[in-house]
Amino acid sequence: MKIDLYPNFDEVFADETLKGIFYPLCTVSLEKYPNKVFHFISSNGLWMDESFETAYNTFGYTLFDVVENKYKFKGNTKLYKGSDKAKSIFEGLQNDFDRNGKLYLETKTQTEVYIEQQKKNLNVEADEEFDADYYIQTFYEFSINKLNFELTKEFGAFRGVIDGWPDSDKISPIVYDETTDELKGTLNYYEKPKIQNVDDFEVIGKIIGFEFFTDGNDTVLFYDNADQILCVNSYS
């Protein structure tokens, strides 16, 4: 398995419908599928309103078409509470981080300080639909972790850099697959949702959410060899 961390958004998604809602975490390639790549993604940062579930996206999963190795979304963005407001501030957050990210990293700006700064800068507050603190926290954790990796090639170090967590001796794989001792022989049967032809989907692997964020929103990825990707959510 070859893993490329933090692909660009337009390398993962066929259009910008989910920009500001989903984060591209890593891209993997497997010998079994020599002409395919598979993207692990996450919608961390937004809560869900299950009254807007569709056959393509629910609280438990997202089903994508694959077009030229990119994900084509067919669901309803209203499932992700406050997604319109999230998309409206995402560019502002990204522009600020592009300018000041290295300073945040060098000064070890704490997450709670960053949240308050950005809410003030963007004149945004939380409401019943949009949890601004959670969204900005997730953006920061993703961005600072990505930047630190780009600068140092150390993955998952943001806890020590920003939150002051002690270094751990445990080294976890970025992607768990059927060959890892922890999950060997189990992933292909992992809580598949009741969708049409679900038994045609074969497991690609699993990522652990808190290795990218501080939120344990994990993703198990399945592929049906007919250009559909199934991303199943799991909370640890």
Stockholm file with secondary structure:
# STOCKHOLM 1.0

chainA/1-236         MKIDLYPNFDEVFADETLKGIFYPLCTVSLEKYPNKVFHFISSNGLWMDESFETAYNTFGYTLFDVVENKYKFKGNTKLYKGSDKAKSIFEGLQNDFDRNGKLYLETKTQTEVYIEQQKKNLNVEADEEFDADYYIQTFYEFSINKLNFELTKEFGAFRGVIDGWPDSDKISPIVYDETTDELKGTLNYYEKPKIQNVDDFEVIGKIIGFEFFTDGNDTVLFYDNADQILCVNSYS
#=GR chainA/1-236 SS CEEEESCCHHHHBSSSTTBTTBEEEEEEECTTSTTCCEEEEECTTCCBCGGGCCSSBCSSEEEEEEETTEEEECSCGGGBTTHHHHHHHHHHHHHHHHHHHHHHHHHTCCHHHHHHHHHHHHTCCCCSSCCHHHHHHHHHHHHHHHHHHHHHCCTTCHIIIIICCCCCSCCCCSEECTTSTTTTTTGGGSCCCSCTTGGGCEEEEEECGGGTSSSCEEEEEEECSSSEEEEEEEEC
#=GC SS_cons         CEEEESCCHHHHBSSSTTBTTBEEEEEEECTTSTTCCEEEEECTTCCBCGGGCCSSBCSSEEEEEEETTEEEECSCGGGBTTHHHHHHHHHHHHHHHHHHHHHHHHHTCCHHHHHHHHHHHHTCCCCSSCCHHHHHHHHHHHHHHHHHHHHHCCTTCHIIIIICCCCCSCCCCSEECTTSTTTTTTGGGSCCCSCTTGGGCEEEEEECGGGTSSSCEEEEEEECSSSEEEEEEEEC
//
